[in-house]
Amino acid sequence: MVEPSKLNETWSIDFMQDRLENGRKVHCFIVIDDANREILHIEIDYSLKSQRVIWVLSHLCKRRSKPRQIRMDNGPEFIASITQEWSKAHDINFLYIQPGKPTRNAYIERFNGSFRRGVLNAFTFEKMDQVREQAEIWSNDYNNFRPHESLGDIPPVMYAQKVLIWECTKNGMGSGIFICEKFS
C-alpha cells in the first residue's frame, strides 16, 4: 500500500455497523482522506445502498474536489454496476483490496478501530439520532483537536492546512490561506 503524497489523492471508504438498544442495526458509511487521515464524512442510517454511497461521494467531490482513486473492499455496495458507472463517469479509479485482506486498506481499518472504541462501543444508543450526534462530536474532535503521531502529532485539519500553505509557498502563490479555508 502506497502512502499518498497529497490531499485528495486517495480516499478510503468502508462500512461499519452497530445495534441500537432495541436490537435494530445501524450502518455507518465512512470516507477518509488517506493523506491526512481526515474524516471526510460519516453517513449513518438503518440501510445504506449503492445509490446513497454515490450521493455521499458526489457531494464530497463537489465540496473538496474529486480524488484520483478510492480504496475499498469488495462489498456489494461498492461492486454494484451503478458505482462502477459512477467511477468511470467521474474518472476516479476504484482500488479494490483482496478479499479477506483488510490490512490492504489499513488507513480506514485503523480508523474503524478508533471509531468503534470512541463511539460505537463507548455508548448505548436508543435512537439513531444519538449515534449521528455522537459521531459528529467525535469526528470534530478527531479532525480538529486530536494529535496523530503519523502526522507529526498534529490533527488532520491542521496538517492539511500546513501542507497546503507549504505547497502554495513552494509554487510561488503566497501564503495559501485562501486555499486552506476550503478545507476548514
C-alpha positions as a LaTeX table, in Angstrom:
\begin{tabular}{lrrr}
\hline
Residue & $x$ (\AA) & $y$ (\AA) & $z$ (\AA) \\
\hline
Met1 & 0.00 & 0.00 & 0.00 \\
Val2 & 1.50 & 3.30 & $-1.13$ \\
Glu3 & 1.13 & 6.32 & 1.14 \\
Pro4 & $-0.48$ & 9.18 & $-0.79$ \\
Ser5 & 1.74 & 12.21 & $-1.30$ \\
Lys6 & $-1.02$ & 14.82 & $-1.46$ \\
Leu7 & $-4.51$ & 15.57 & $-0.22$ \\
Asn8 & $-7.43$ & 14.17 & $-2.25$ \\
Glu9 & $-5.14$ & 11.70 & $-3.99$ \\
Thr10 & $-6.65$ & 8.62 & $-2.33$ \\
Trp11 & $-9.74$ & 8.28 & $-0.21$ \\
Ser12 & $-10.68$ & 5.12 & 1.65 \\
Ile13 & $-14.25$ & 4.02 & 2.25 \\
Asp14 & $-15.81$ & 1.31 & 4.38 \\
Phe15 & $-18.91$ & 0.27 & 6.27 \\
Met16 & $-19.34$ & $-0.44$ & 9.95 \\
Gln17 & $-22.42$ & $-1.48$ & 11.82 \\
Asp18 & $-23.76$ & $-1.45$ & 15.33 \\
Arg19 & $-27.10$ & $-2.04$ & 17.03 \\
Leu20 & $-29.40$ & 0.25 & 18.91 \\
Glu21 & $-30.57$ & $-0.73$ & 22.37 \\
Asn22 & $-33.69$ & $-2.28$ & 20.79 \\
Gly23 & $-31.52$ & $-4.52$ & 18.57 \\
Arg24 & $-32.10$ & $-2.68$ & 15.30 \\
Lys25 & $-28.99$ & $-2.47$ & 13.07 \\
Val26 & $-27.39$ & 0.86 & 12.28 \\
His27 & $-24.97$ & 1.17 & 9.35 \\
Cys28 & $-22.14$ & 3.70 & 9.10 \\
Phe29 & $-20.56$ & 4.59 & 5.74 \\
Ile30 & $-17.17$ & 6.20 & 6.35 \\
Val31 & $-14.97$ & 8.22 & 4.00 \\
Ile32 & $-11.45$ & 9.37 & 4.94 \\
Asp33 & $-8.60$ & 11.06 & 3.08 \\
Asp34 & $-5.60$ & 8.75 & 3.34 \\
Ala35 & $-3.05$ & 11.58 & 3.12 \\
Asn36 & $-4.04$ & 13.33 & 6.33 \\
Arg37 & $-6.37$ & 10.71 & 7.89 \\
Glu38 & $-9.19$ & 13.28 & 7.94 \\
Ile39 & $-12.76$ & 12.05 & 8.29 \\
Leu40 & $-14.49$ & 13.47 & 5.24 \\
His41 & $-17.90$ & 12.06 & 6.08 \\
Ile42 & $-19.76$ & 9.50 & 8.17 \\
Glu43 & $-23.22$ & 8.67 & 6.84 \\
Ile44 & $-25.41$ & 6.84 & 9.37 \\
Asp45 & $-28.75$ & 5.17 & 8.68 \\
Tyr46 & $-30.64$ & 1.90 & 9.01 \\
Ser47 & $-29.81$ & 0.98 & 5.44 \\
Leu48 & $-27.19$ & 2.39 & 3.08 \\
Lys49 & $-27.43$ & 1.19 & $-0.51$ \\
Ser50 & $-25.21$ & 1.91 & $-3.52$ \\
Gln51 & $-27.21$ & 4.98 & $-4.53$ \\
Arg52 & $-26.59$ & 6.54 & $-1.12$ \\
Val53 & $-22.88$ & 5.77 & $-1.41$ \\
Ile54 & $-22.82$ & 7.57 & $-4.76$ \\
Trp55 & $-24.76$ & 10.52 & $-3.34$ \\
Val56 & $-22.23$ & 10.91 & $-0.50$ \\
Leu57 & $-19.22$ & 10.59 & $-2.81$ \\
Ser58 & $-20.69$ & 13.06 & $-5.32$ \\
His59 & $-21.36$ & 15.56 & $-2.55$ \\
Leu60 & $-17.79$ & 15.23 & $-1.25$ \\
Cys61 & $-16.31$ & 15.62 & $-4.75$ \\
Lys62 & $-18.22$ & 18.89 & $-5.19$ \\
Arg63 & $-17.18$ & 20.12 & $-1.75$ \\
Arg64 & $-13.49$ & 19.14 & $-1.84$ \\
Ser65 & $-12.66$ & 18.21 & $-5.44$ \\
Lys66 & $-12.51$ & 14.62 & $-6.54$ \\
Pro67 & $-9.84$ & 12.13 & $-5.55$ \\
Arg68 & $-7.71$ & 10.33 & $-8.10$ \\
Gln69 & $-8.67$ & 7.00 & $-6.53$ \\
Ile70 & $-10.82$ & 5.43 & $-3.83$ \\
Arg71 & $-9.71$ & 2.34 & $-1.92$ \\
Met72 & $-12.35$ & $-0.12$ & $-0.67$ \\
Asp73 & $-13.23$ & $-3.75$ & $-0.08$ \\
Asn74 & $-15.43$ & $-5.83$ & $-2.36$ \\
Gly75 & $-18.71$ & $-5.17$ & $-0.54$ \\
Pro76 & $-21.92$ & $-5.36$ & $-2.59$ \\
Glu77 & $-22.50$ & $-1.60$ & $-2.34$ \\
Phe78 & $-19.07$ & $-0.97$ & $-3.86$ \\
Ile79 & $-19.08$ & $-3.53$ & $-6.68$ \\
Ala80 & $-22.60$ & $-2.74$ & $-7.89$ \\
Ser81 & $-22.84$ & $-1.64$ & $-11.52$ \\
Ile82 & $-24.14$ & 1.80 & $-10.51$ \\
Thr83 & $-20.97$ & 2.52 & $-8.51$ \\
Gln84 & $-18.80$ & 1.22 & $-11.35$ \\
Glu85 & $-20.56$ & 3.53 & $-13.80$ \\
Trp86 & $-20.18$ & 6.46 & $-11.41$ \\
Ser87 & $-16.42$ & 5.89 & $-11.04$ \\
Lys88 & $-15.95$ & 5.77 & $-14.82$ \\
Ala89 & $-18.11$ & 8.85 & $-15.41$ \\
His90 & $-16.06$ & 10.80 & $-12.84$ \\
Asp91 & $-12.69$ & 9.36 & $-13.89$ \\
Ile92 & $-11.99$ & 8.06 & $-10.38$ \\
Asn93 & $-10.12$ & 4.78 & $-10.12$ \\
Phe94 & $-11.63$ & 2.29 & $-7.66$ \\
Leu95 & $-8.92$ & 0.26 & $-5.91$ \\
Tyr96 & $-10.46$ & $-2.96$ & $-4.59$ \\
Ile97 & $-8.49$ & $-4.76$ & $-1.92$ \\
Gln98 & $-8.08$ & $-8.52$ & $-1.98$ \\
Pro99 & $-10.99$ & $-10.31$ & $-0.30$ \\
Gly100 & $-10.10$ & $-11.27$ & 3.27 \\
Lys101 & $-7.15$ & $-8.84$ & 3.40 \\
Pro102 & $-8.36$ & $-5.81$ & 5.43 \\
Thr103 & $-4.75$ & $-4.72$ & 6.01 \\
Arg104 & $-4.71$ & $-3.70$ & 2.33 \\
Asn105 & $-6.96$ & $-0.84$ & 3.43 \\
Ala106 & $-5.03$ & $-0.10$ & 6.61 \\
Tyr107 & $-5.87$ & 3.61 & 6.92 \\
Ile108 & $-9.59$ & 3.05 & 7.24 \\
Glu109 & $-9.22$ & $-0.16$ & 9.22 \\
Arg110 & $-7.15$ & 1.71 & 11.82 \\
Phe111 & $-9.74$ & 4.49 & 11.81 \\
Asn112 & $-12.56$ & 1.95 & 12.25 \\
Gly113 & $-10.93$ & 0.70 & 15.44 \\
Ser114 & $-10.74$ & 4.23 & 16.83 \\
Phe115 & $-14.34$ & 4.98 & 15.82 \\
Arg116 & $-15.56$ & 1.70 & 17.33 \\
Arg117 & $-13.79$ & 2.41 & 20.66 \\
Gly118 & $-14.63$ & 6.13 & 20.75 \\
Val119 & $-18.27$ & 6.00 & 19.67 \\
Leu120 & $-19.94$ & 2.67 & 18.92 \\
Asn121 & $-18.63$ & 0.72 & 21.93 \\
Ala122 & $-18.48$ & 3.74 & 24.25 \\
Phe123 & $-22.23$ & 4.40 & 24.29 \\
Thr124 & $-25.54$ & 2.58 & 24.31 \\
Phe125 & $-27.83$ & 4.28 & 21.82 \\
Glu126 & $-31.62$ & 4.30 & 21.96 \\
Lys127 & $-32.12$ & 6.27 & 18.72 \\
Met128 & $-30.19$ & 6.69 & 15.51 \\
Asp129 & $-30.05$ & 10.46 & 16.01 \\
Gln130 & $-27.95$ & 9.80 & 19.12 \\
Val131 & $-25.47$ & 7.81 & 17.04 \\
Arg132 & $-25.30$ & 10.63 & 14.49 \\
Glu133 & $-24.85$ & 13.30 & 17.16 \\
Gln134 & $-22.10$ & 11.40 & 18.98 \\
Ala135 & $-20.34$ & 10.58 & 15.69 \\
Glu136 & $-20.37$ & 14.28 & 14.76 \\
Ile137 & $-18.96$ & 15.35 & 18.13 \\
Trp138 & $-16.27$ & 12.69 & 17.99 \\
Ser139 & $-15.41$ & 13.46 & 14.33 \\
Asn140 & $-14.95$ & 17.14 & 15.10 \\
Asp141 & $-12.56$ & 16.27 & 17.91 \\
Tyr142 & $-10.73$ & 13.69 & 15.77 \\
Asn143 & $-10.27$ & 16.06 & 12.82 \\
Asn144 & $-9.55$ & 19.32 & 14.64 \\
Phe145 & $-8.03$ & 18.60 & 18.05 \\
Arg146 & $-6.72$ & 15.05 & 18.36 \\
Pro147 & $-3.00$ & 14.80 & 17.51 \\
His148 & $-1.96$ & 11.99 & 15.19 \\
Glu149 & 1.52 & 10.57 & 15.61 \\
Ser150 & 1.74 & 9.76 & 11.88 \\
Leu151 & 1.12 & 13.46 & 11.09 \\
Gly152 & 3.80 & 14.85 & 13.39 \\
Asp153 & 1.48 & 14.95 & 16.41 \\
Ile154 & $-0.96$ & 17.43 & 14.91 \\
Pro155 & $-4.66$ & 16.96 & 13.99 \\
Pro156 & $-5.69$ & 16.14 & 10.39 \\
Val157 & $-7.18$ & 19.55 & 9.53 \\
Met158 & $-4.11$ & 21.39 & 10.83 \\
Tyr159 & $-1.90$ & 19.01 & 8.86 \\
Ala160 & $-3.91$ & 19.72 & 5.69 \\
Gln161 & $-3.55$ & 23.45 & 6.23 \\
Lys162 & 0.21 & 23.15 & 6.73 \\
Val163 & 0.55 & 21.03 & 3.58 \\
Leu164 & $-1.46$ & 23.49 & 1.51 \\
Ile165 & 0.46 & 26.50 & 2.82 \\
Trp166 & 3.73 & 24.72 & 2.03 \\
Glu167 & 2.55 & 23.78 & $-1.49$ \\
Cys168 & 1.38 & 27.32 & $-2.23$ \\
Thr169 & 4.60 & 28.85 & $-0.91$ \\
Lys170 & 6.69 & 26.32 & $-2.87$ \\
Asn171 & 4.79 & 27.20 & $-6.05$ \\
Gly172 & 5.16 & 30.95 & $-5.51$ \\
Met173 & 1.49 & 31.52 & $-4.72$ \\
Gly174 & 1.96 & 33.37 & $-1.43$ \\
Ser175 & 0.72 & 32.14 & 1.90 \\
Gly176 & $-2.08$ & 29.97 & 0.53 \\
Ile177 & $-4.53$ & 30.95 & 3.25 \\
Phe178 & $-7.34$ & 31.37 & 0.71 \\
Ile179 & $-6.92$ & 27.75 & $-0.35$ \\
Cys180 & $-6.74$ & 26.44 & 3.22 \\
Glu181 & $-10.13$ & 27.93 & 4.05 \\
Lys182 & $-11.63$ & 25.47 & 1.56 \\
Phe183 & $-10.69$ & 22.58 & 3.88 \\
Ser184 & $-11.62$ & 24.02 & 7.24 \\
\hline
\end{tabular}
